[in-house]
Amino acid sequence: MVQQTLANRMEHVVRTYIQACNDADAEAITACFCADAVHYMPVNDRGLESWRGAVTIGTRSKTLVKASGRNWTVDQQLTDAGRHATILEWTAFNGARDRLVRGVDWFDFDPQTLLIKTVRSFVATMSNPEDVRVEQQNFDYAGRGYPTL
């Protein structure tokens, strides 16, 4: 029962974080993280480097969402309470909702506070700005109930 409670709490923090990102709420984003947290970014063509510190993560997330109109869905979560870790499968839409990217984030939590210590983001494939869909090839997203264009 204790493990399930821990899992529920960690999943709630991730869902709160995603909603705060979608709302471009820097303070709410910051509140989900340990002060010295790190958000590791995938190698990409935009030159984004890892973000260090809860305030930086909150501020940069807000800036990214305001500039791009991006928003995310929580497609699936898998939590290992014993490891204080959650994996989130997500879909990100741009502001016009004419392009999507799929990915996975790996969250590690501080065992005492259950705040996020690290996030490691992975995208389905390298993104070409002209691609309309960036996702796993030949995977039936619509058939499995995922959001799609």
Buried (B, 14 or more C-beta within 10 A) or exposed (E): EEEEEBBEEBBEBBBBBBBBBBEBBBEBBBBBBBEEBBBBBEEEEEEBEBBEBBBBBBBBBBEBBEEEEBBBBBBEBEBEBEEBBBBBBBBBBEEEEEBBBBBBBBBBBBEEEBBBBBBBBBBBBEBEEEEEBBBEEEEEBEEEEBEEE
